[in-house]
């Protein structure tokens, strides 16, 4: 046991000494912080878009549209002009020269049929388009109501903005989490889990590979059984990952405590800052996240250890790790499906299969409510999966670390496992 | 008498399709330097790995330190008493010298603090103390080899197993290793080493075992092996005139084989021939001699005779 402890300590201390650990310790929160705050930058002011309104209406509708858009925070209407031949072309040139973002063409028909035209450098900017549609729709309805003889004051009184408040129900208790919060939490957990399992799994792999290529492994396995050596490695690297989370956790806390200040600086003064809603993270959620992360780490690092043992150099290992990576990516790529419908058969299946559960279950947990029996079943399967995978991996490891030369075929691997 | 330190009892190891070690038996007595000799692919490394408990034999038993119950991976129970230097060597490249030594000593059950003290002592002794906080990959290859010797013997083992220890060493480190091995023996440590370089084996070993294709060809004390394989070899040096040496050497009743270099000749005597008769005939023919010496065959010669010319060619390759 003292030897396993020495292996754990070596893995831990040497990793903490490496520059990379501290670089990622600093860059980690920055990276996640960027993921949280960067959308603010883009959805925030993002520069006011200069547009021209081509007014082809015979009523005051065109003027109202231009006025209303100009008052909004998205657009600045630099001119309202009447349509004439060649106008569109010359405006398009202005757009090409980046002097204008685009132009909006409204006609009388807009009020009747709802048809209008917007040409711009960027028509996939959802916020711009939503703003245009909102303004045009509201004014067109007003116009039509007025034509039908409704008093404008009544119209404005009748207008109502719906603010749909969503709250998640977890275990029959309504929580403070909104749907956006739940989703972002699920997404952040999936991304952190995926990245951490992949990074630390590969760490285990390269550590195995280093000992194999330098033949230190021969000295080591003459002192302790191969399984204990593998266990020591996995535990040592696992401890580093937990330590990394602690560093990130503290860093993240610090950053979040300042988030109002940061958001305030980024958002324009006259608008409520679109602060990323840091979801309320309950202790149960943290427990679920950490247990599934650790479970996933043990499961995958055993596989990565076997991959390292069966390869003779970095290049071979990179190829051999691909199937393991794909397996890990399966759940990660399903994160939208999982968060979108946490109760679907697909989601439930992914959260029960040991290879996908480490990412799938925390996502389901964050996005919806999961019955305790399901969590228990999933954890039991995960533990069983870890036992089986570790057993197989240890057998491959035991033989592989002493083998050099070509990579084993599947048939040979089978023989190693049975041996 | 103390029980043998290592006993292999009809040990066999097979890998897919071929037998690496075949019913091999040998005994290594305490306090000796024992050589495991054989051409490449003879099964030396596999034998050593079975002794070290890295591999389990398919058949037969490995017993260490007189422990009757010990077979196979049981060697790990004794790992604190054994120092091991594998054939191809390497260390953790990014670790500091001192940390590597302490870690490897811990693997052998040495307590951390004691390991640190011992490692520092050894580094000083081999002139590496200025490097103890440097990373392994900053060291020259020769220095790395020294660090590796230290790691092998730091925990004061009773048995040291060295797999091809001289391969790839520079002359300085070859000397360091030889001195270390001899000093260990003076302290009563048993040393088993494998090699395919006969000159070193001949100079260092008390006893040896020659294996080829996994089988034992000969085992015993070096002097006994030489005696039993002695083919009455004669070395003659001429001082000027060789007389009628050519005719005398051609006499099949006296000489079985000859390597005649003009001023120097190596002879293998025919069965029953008397070296003194050759001496008389040479003098009688007017030859002037500077040297007339009855030789023991070199280990290299015995080895080649036993293993066969095919293996001998294979031996010529490694740049030893």
Interface residues (C-beta under 8 A of the other chain):
Chain A: X2 X3 X6 X10 X13 X14 X18 X210 X211 X213 X214 X215 X216 X218 X219 X220 X221 X222 X223 X224 X225 X402 X412 X415
Chain B: X16 X49 X52 X53 X54 X55 X73 X75 X76 X79 X82 X84 X86 X87 X88 X89 X90 X91 X92 X93 X94 X95 X99 X103 X104 X106 X107 X108 X109 X151
